[in-house]
Amino acid sequence: MPDTTRQTLPVAELRVGLYVHLDLGWMDHPFPFGSFKIGSQQQIDTIRGLGLSRVRWDPSKSDVPTANSAPGPSPTPPRTVPPHEPDPAESERQRQRQAELAAQRHALQQCERRYAEGSRAYKAILDHLPLQPQTAKAGSAQLINGMVLTLLGDQESAIRLLSEQQGDRASLHAMNVTVLSLLLGKAMGLSQASLEDLGQAALLHDVGKSELPDRVRHRDDSFTAAHHKLYQEHVARSVAQGQRMGLSPLALLTVSQHHELADGSGFPSGCKADKLAPTSRILALINRYDGLCNPPNPLKALTPHEALSLLFATQKERFESTTLSAFIRMMGVYPPGSLVQLTDGRFALVASVNSSRPLKPRVLVHDRGVTRDDAVLLDLQEQRSVGIQRSLRADQLPRASLEFLAPRQRVCYYFERATGPADHPEALA
């Protein structure tokens, strides 16, 4: 008996209901599985955009016959007019869309890989720190130098929202604070040496918490005065660990001031803005922003838009004005991770913001015609007729939009090369 599962047919003959096998690696196509029954014209268009001339199919699992299936009664043709040749313009649009989708996936995978590598490096630093402080220093220097050199490359940077990241809160907080601190430091014109000191301080600002009891490692509303006093000791302990590693004077100063506030209400010294290093002002602000978006209790988390609004509306006296203004300009009114409604009524998730031109971000739009994995980000820089109307909380979204957009419980960022209208998607492949 012949093996009918090995039959092939041209991609031009694909129909809804055919069970097909894509002989491609899982990274080379956008479908969850390589074998599946075609359920929509959108899937057919996607397969045709993969560059295959023929695909395998399984007649025993398919719903409709084709010209290559076993003999049987001929189905009534769906139309009497002869098939027309594919529209070249439509074929080009499909090819362009597939190229954009491939470039988009590649860029996100690169960001997520680098973020994960940074998180693992941070954990290795903590492991080496008690007995091998110089090894810990070398690991942190290598990580930060690489990030700084990438940021200072000859291109604009975009702040990219990542998928839900796995890992402990300490490593995710350290990476988020480091990424945003370096981006803000670059936006404010810090030198390469100052950026490296800022990056070291941002990465290591909380290493002293490992010496505290679990109960007081994260500030809580239920803290007693004794709890607060013990919690505040993590600053001095972090500085002591930095001294053991041989960090620079500026990095140590920045660590020592990462909880100081411009109005003098911070700790441990109650310094005001004029006594704070520029790097300290940056780190204190970013540390607070990440704490608002990613608190120990997820139920208390603010959306990125809410966090930025709170910092500006009710806490701006706590942060040096030039630094806060630069941060808001960099993140935009709707930072990555914000849920928004567009001016045409559709709902979207802000996925990426060009840190130099943040008012027109790239957004993931709820589109009933595609799956989430097949959605190409909408670049609002290229849209004259569409913008953002307002920010929303998750509980304000229709259920279908909430399920499609799937906002993250943790807001994690990395930086990538900013794209613009002139960029050709294949250049990123």
C-alpha positions as CSV (number, residue, x, y, z in Angstrom):
1,M,0.0,0.0,0.0
2,P,1.5,3.4,-0.9
3,D,2.3,5.8,1.8
4,T,-0.2,8.6,1.1
5,T,1.2,10.8,3.8
6,R,4.2,11.4,1.5
7,Q,2.1,13.0,-1.3
8,T,2.9,16.5,-2.2
9,L,1.1,19.3,-4.1
10,P,1.9,22.8,-5.3
11,V,1.4,25.6,-2.8
12,A,-0.9,27.2,-5.4
13,E,-3.4,24.3,-4.8
14,L,-3.6,24.6,-1.0
15,R,-7.2,24.7,0.3
16,V,-8.9,25.1,3.6
17,G,-9.3,21.6,5.2
18,L,-6.0,20.1,3.9
19,Y,-3.8,18.5,6.5
20,V,-0.2,19.6,5.6
21,H,3.3,18.9,6.8
22,L,5.9,21.8,6.6
23,D,9.4,20.4,6.1
24,L,11.0,23.3,7.8
25,G,12.7,24.0,11.1
26,W,10.4,25.3,13.9
27,M,12.2,28.7,13.7
28,D,11.6,28.9,10.0
29,H,7.8,29.2,10.1
30,P,5.3,31.0,12.4
31,F,3.0,28.1,13.2
32,P,2.9,26.4,16.6
33,F,3.4,23.0,14.9
34,G,4.9,21.8,11.6
35,S,1.9,19.6,10.8
36,F,-1.7,20.9,11.0
37,K,-5.0,21.2,9.2
38,I,-5.4,24.4,7.3
39,G,-8.2,26.4,8.9
40,S,-8.1,29.8,7.1
41,Q,-7.1,31.6,4.0
42,Q,-4.7,33.6,6.2
43,Q,-2.8,30.4,6.9
44,I,-2.6,29.6,3.2
45,D,-1.2,33.0,2.5
46,T,1.4,32.6,5.2
47,I,2.5,29.2,3.8
48,R,2.8,30.7,0.3
49,G,5.0,33.3,1.8
50,L,7.5,30.8,3.2
51,G,9.2,30.2,-0.2
52,L,8.1,26.6,-0.6
53,S,7.0,25.3,-4.1
54,R,5.3,22.2,-2.8
55,V,4.2,20.8,0.5
56,R,3.4,17.4,1.9
57,W,-0.2,16.6,2.8
58,D,-2.1,13.7,4.3
59,P,-5.3,12.8,2.5
60,S,-6.5,10.6,5.4
61,K,-6.6,13.6,7.7
62,S,-7.9,16.2,5.2
63,D,-11.4,17.3,4.7
64,V,-11.5,18.0,1.0
65,P,-10.0,16.2,-2.1
66,T,-7.6,17.9,-4.6
67,A,-6.5,17.0,-8.1
68,N,-3.7,14.8,-6.6
69,S,-6.0,12.8,-4.2
70,A,-7.2,9.2,-4.8
71,P,-9.8,8.7,-7.6
72,G,-13.4,9.4,-6.5
73,P,-16.4,11.5,-7.4
74,S,-15.3,14.9,-8.6
75,P,-16.5,17.7,-6.4
76,T,-18.7,20.5,-7.8
77,P,-16.3,23.3,-8.7
78,P,-16.8,26.3,-6.4
79,R,-17.0,28.6,-9.4
80,T,-17.3,28.4,-13.2
81,V,-14.8,31.1,-14.1
82,P,-11.3,29.9,-14.7
83,P,-8.7,30.6,-12.0
84,H,-6.8,33.8,-12.5
85,E,-3.1,34.4,-12.1
86,P,-2.0,35.6,-8.7
87,D,-1.9,39.4,-8.4
88,P,1.8,40.4,-8.5
89,A,1.1,43.3,-6.2
90,E,-0.6,41.1,-3.7
91,S,2.2,38.5,-3.8
92,E,4.7,41.3,-3.2
93,R,2.7,42.5,-0.2
94,Q,2.6,39.0,1.2
95,R,6.3,38.6,0.7
96,Q,7.0,41.9,2.4
97,R,4.8,41.0,5.3
98,Q,6.5,37.7,5.8
99,A,9.9,39.5,5.7
100,E,8.7,42.0,8.3
101,L,7.4,39.3,10.5
102,A,10.7,37.3,10.3
103,A,12.7,40.4,11.1
104,Q,10.4,41.3,14.0
105,R,10.8,37.8,15.5
106,H,14.5,37.8,15.0
107,A,14.9,41.2,16.8
108,L,12.8,40.1,19.7
109,Q,14.6,36.8,20.1
110,Q,17.9,38.7,20.1
111,C,16.7,41.0,22.9
112,E,15.3,38.1,24.9
113,R,18.5,36.1,24.5
114,R,20.7,39.0,25.7
115,Y,18.4,39.8,28.6
116,A,18.6,36.1,29.7
117,E,22.3,36.1,29.3
118,G,22.5,39.2,31.5
119,S,20.3,37.6,34.2
120,R,22.5,34.5,34.2
121,A,25.6,36.6,34.5
122,Y,24.1,38.5,37.4
123,K,23.4,35.2,39.2
124,A,27.0,34.1,38.6
125,I,28.3,37.4,40.0
126,L,26.3,36.8,43.2
127,D,27.6,33.2,43.4
128,H,31.3,34.4,43.1
129,L,31.0,37.5,45.3
130,P,31.4,35.9,48.8
131,L,34.7,34.1,48.0
132,Q,35.9,35.5,44.6
133,P,35.1,39.2,44.5
134,Q,37.6,39.8,41.7
135,T,36.0,37.2,39.6
136,A,32.6,38.8,40.3
137,K,34.0,42.2,39.2
138,A,35.4,40.8,36.0
139,G,32.0,39.3,35.2
140,S,30.1,42.5,35.9
141,A,32.6,44.6,33.9
142,Q,32.4,42.3,30.9
143,L,28.6,42.4,30.9
144,I,28.4,46.2,31.3
145,N,31.1,47.0,28.8
146,G,29.3,45.0,26.2
147,M,26.0,46.7,26.8
148,V,27.6,50.2,26.7
149,L,29.5,49.5,23.5
150,T,26.3,48.3,21.9
151,L,24.4,51.4,23.1
152,L,27.1,53.8,21.8
153,G,27.0,52.3,18.3
154,D,26.2,54.5,15.4
155,Q,22.4,54.1,15.5
156,E,19.3,55.1,17.5
157,S,18.1,52.8,20.2
158,A,14.6,51.5,20.9
159,I,13.3,50.3,24.2
160,R,11.7,46.9,23.6
161,L,9.1,45.2,25.8
162,L,10.1,41.5,26.3
163,S,7.9,38.4,26.7
164,E,7.3,37.2,30.2
165,Q,10.8,36.5,31.6
166,Q,11.5,33.6,33.9
167,G,13.8,34.1,36.9
168,D,14.0,35.5,40.4
169,R,12.9,39.0,41.2
170,A,16.5,40.1,42.1
171,S,18.0,39.3,38.7
172,L,15.1,40.8,36.8
173,H,15.1,44.0,38.9
174,A,18.9,44.3,38.4
175,M,18.6,43.8,34.6
176,N,15.6,46.2,34.2
177,V,17.3,48.9,36.2
178,T,20.6,48.5,34.4
179,V,19.0,48.6,30.9
180,L,16.9,51.8,31.6
181,S,19.7,53.5,33.5
182,L,22.1,53.1,30.6
183,L,19.5,54.3,28.1
184,L,18.8,57.4,30.2
185,G,22.5,58.0,30.8
186,K,23.1,57.9,27.1
187,A,20.1,60.2,26.5
188,M,21.6,62.7,29.0
189,G,25.0,62.7,27.3
190,L,27.1,60.8,29.8
191,S,30.6,59.8,28.7
192,Q,31.5,56.2,28.1
193,A,33.4,56.0,31.4
194,S,30.5,57.4,33.3
195,L,28.1,55.0,31.6
196,E,30.2,52.1,32.6
197,D,30.3,53.3,36.2
198,L,26.5,53.9,36.1
199,G,26.0,50.4,34.6
200,Q,28.1,48.7,37.4
201,A,26.2,50.6,40.1
202,A,22.8,49.8,38.6
203,L,23.6,46.1,38.2
204,L,25.0,45.8,41.8
205,H,23.0,48.4,43.8
206,D,21.1,45.7,45.7
207,V,23.8,43.0,46.2
208,G,23.8,43.8,49.9
209,K,20.2,42.5,50.2
210,S,21.6,38.9,50.1
211,E,22.9,39.5,53.6
212,L,19.5,40.5,55.0
213,P,16.8,38.2,56.3
214,D,14.2,37.3,53.7
215,R,11.5,39.2,55.6
216,V,13.1,42.6,55.0
217,R,14.7,42.3,51.6
218,H,11.8,44.1,49.9
219,R,10.1,47.1,51.4
220,D,6.5,46.5,52.6
221,D,3.7,48.6,53.9
222,S,3.6,46.4,57.0
223,F,7.2,47.2,58.0
224,T,7.8,48.4,61.6
225,A,10.4,51.0,62.4
226,A,12.8,48.1,63.2
227,H,12.1,46.6,59.8
228,H,12.8,49.9,58.0
229,K,16.1,50.3,59.8
230,L,17.2,46.8,58.9
231,Y,16.0,47.2,55.3
232,Q,18.0,50.4,54.9
233,E,21.2,48.6,55.9
234,H,21.3,47.0,52.4
235,V,22.8,50.2,51.0
236,A,25.9,50.1,53.3
237,R,26.2,46.4,52.7
238,S,26.0,46.9,48.9
239,V,28.7,49.5,49.1
240,A,30.9,47.2,51.2
241,Q,30.6,44.5,48.6
242,G,31.5,46.9,45.9
243,Q,34.6,47.9,47.8
244,R,35.6,44.3,48.1
245,M,35.2,44.0,44.3
246,G,37.3,47.2,43.7
247,L,34.6,49.2,42.0
248,S,35.5,52.8,41.0
249,P,34.8,55.7,43.3
250,L,31.9,57.0,41.1
251,A,30.3,53.5,41.0
252,L,30.5,53.2,44.8
253,L,29.1,56.7,45.3
254,T,26.2,55.9,43.0
255,V,25.4,52.7,44.9
256,S,25.5,54.6,48.2
257,Q,23.0,57.2,46.9
258,H,20.6,55.0,45.0
259,H,17.9,55.6,47.6
260,E,18.6,59.4,48.1
261,L,16.0,61.8,46.8
262,A,16.2,65.3,45.6
263,D,14.0,66.7,48.4
264,G,16.2,65.2,51.1
265,S,13.6,62.6,52.1
266,G,15.7,59.6,51.0
267,F,18.2,57.5,52.9
268,P,20.7,56.8,54.4
269,S,22.0,60.3,54.5
270,G,19.1,62.5,53.4
271,C,21.1,64.2,50.7
272,K,19.4,66.8,48.5
273,A,19.7,67.1,44.7
274,D,22.8,69.4,44.8
275,K,24.7,66.7,46.7
276,L,23.8,63.9,44.4
277,A,26.0,62.7,41.5
278,P,24.3,62.8,38.1
279,T,24.6,59.0,38.0
280,S,22.9,58.7,41.4
281,R,20.0,60.9,40.2
282,I,19.5,58.5,37.3
283,L,19.7,55.3,39.4
284,A,17.4,56.6,42.1
285,L,14.7,57.4,39.5
286,I,15.0,54.2,37.5
287,N,15.0,52.1,40.7
288,R,11.7,53.8,41.8
289,Y,10.1,53.3,38.3
290,D,10.8,49.6,38.2
291,G,9.6,49.2,41.8
292,L,6.2,50.8,40.8
293,C,5.9,48.5,37.7
294,N,7.2,45.3,39.3
295,P,6.5,45.4,43.1
296,P,6.9,42.3,45.3
297,N,3.1,42.0,45.3
298,P,1.9,41.9,41.6
299,L,-1.6,43.0,42.7
300,K,-0.1,46.4,43.5
301,A,1.7,46.8,40.1
302,L,1.1,50.0,38.1
303,T,1.0,50.0,34.3
304,P,4.1,51.8,32.8
305,H,1.9,54.7,31.9
306,E,0.5,54.9,35.4
307,A,4.0,54.7,36.9
308,L,5.3,57.5,34.7
309,S,2.2,59.6,35.5
310,L,2.6,59.1,39.2
311,L,6.3,60.1,39.2
312,F,5.4,63.3,37.3
313,A,2.2,64.2,39.0
314,T,2.8,63.5,42.7
315,Q,6.4,62.6,43.2
316,K,8.3,65.0,40.9
317,E,9.8,66.9,43.9
318,R,11.6,63.7,44.9
319,F,13.6,63.6,41.7
320,E,15.9,66.1,40.0
321,S,13.9,67.9,37.4
322,T,16.3,67.6,34.5
323,T,16.7,63.9,35.0
324,L,12.9,63.3,35.3
325,S,12.2,65.4,32.2
326,A,14.8,63.4,30.2
327,F,13.3,60.1,31.4
328,I,9.8,61.1,30.4
329,R,11.0,62.3,27.0
330,M,12.9,59.0,26.5
331,M,10.0,56.7,27.5
332,G,7.3,58.7,25.8
333,V,3.8,59.3,27.2
334,Y,3.0,55.6,26.7
335,P,6.1,53.5,27.7
336,P,6.5,50.0,26.4
337,G,4.0,47.7,28.2
338,S,1.2,50.3,28.2
339,L,-2.2,49.2,27.1
340,V,-3.8,51.8,24.8
341,Q,-6.8,52.5,22.6
342,L,-6.0,53.9,19.1
343,T,-7.8,56.8,17.5
344,D,-9.6,54.4,15.2
345,G,-11.0,52.5,18.2
346,R,-8.7,49.5,18.1
347,F,-6.9,48.2,21.3
348,A,-3.2,47.8,21.3
349,L,-0.1,47.0,23.5
350,V,2.9,49.4,23.2
351,A,5.8,47.0,22.3
352,S,8.7,49.3,21.4
353,V,9.6,53.0,21.7
354,N,12.3,54.8,19.9
355,S,14.1,56.5,22.7
356,S,15.0,59.5,20.5
357,R,11.5,59.8,19.0
358,P,9.1,58.3,21.6
359,L,5.7,59.9,20.6
360,K,5.0,57.4,17.9
361,P,5.8,53.9,19.3
362,R,5.4,50.5,17.6
363,V,2.3,48.7,18.9
364,L,0.7,45.2,18.8
365,V,-2.8,45.7,17.6
366,H,-5.7,43.4,18.4
367,D,-6.6,42.1,14.9
368,R,-9.3,39.4,14.6
369,G,-7.9,38.3,11.3
370,V,-4.6,37.0,12.6
371,T,-3.2,35.1,15.5
372,R,-1.0,37.0,18.0
373,D,2.1,35.2,16.8
374,D,1.3,36.3,13.2
375,A,0.7,39.9,14.0
376,V,3.2,42.5,12.5
377,L,3.7,45.5,14.8
378,L,2.1,48.7,13.6
379,D,4.7,51.5,13.5
380,L,2.8,54.7,14.3
381,Q,5.7,56.8,12.9
382,E,4.5,55.6,9.5
383,Q,0.8,56.3,10.2
384,R,-0.5,59.8,9.6
385,S,-4.1,58.9,10.3
386,V,-3.7,56.7,13.4
387,G,-2.5,57.7,16.8
388,I,-3.0,56.8,20.5
389,Q,-6.2,58.1,22.0
390,R,-5.8,57.0,25.7
391,S,-4.1,54.6,28.1
392,L,-6.1,51.7,29.7
393,R,-5.8,49.3,32.5
394,A,-6.2,45.6,31.8
395,D,-9.6,45.5,33.4
396,Q,-10.9,48.1,30.9
397,L,-10.2,45.9,27.8
398,P,-12.8,43.7,26.1
399,R,-12.1,40.1,27.0
400,A,-11.1,39.2,23.4
401,S,-8.6,42.1,23.3
402,L,-7.2,41.2,26.7
403,E,-6.6,37.6,25.7
404,F,-5.0,38.6,22.4
405,L,-2.7,41.3,23.8
406,A,-1.8,39.3,26.9
407,P,-0.2,42.0,29.0
408,R,2.8,40.9,31.1
409,Q,2.7,40.5,34.8
410,R,6.4,41.6,34.8
411,V,7.5,44.5,32.7
412,C,10.9,43.7,31.3
413,Y,12.9,45.8,28.9
414,Y,15.9,45.6,26.7
415,F,17.3,47.8,23.9
416,E,17.4,47.2,20.2
417,R,18.3,49.1,17.1
418,A,15.5,51.5,16.3
419,T,13.8,51.0,12.9
420,G,12.4,53.6,10.6
421,P,10.6,53.8,7.3
422,A,13.9,53.5,5.4
423,D,14.9,50.2,7.0
424,H,14.5,47.2,4.9
425,P,13.3,44.2,6.9
426,E,15.6,41.7,5.3
427,A,18.6,43.7,6.6
428,L,17.9,42.2,10.1
429,A,17.7,38.6,9.0
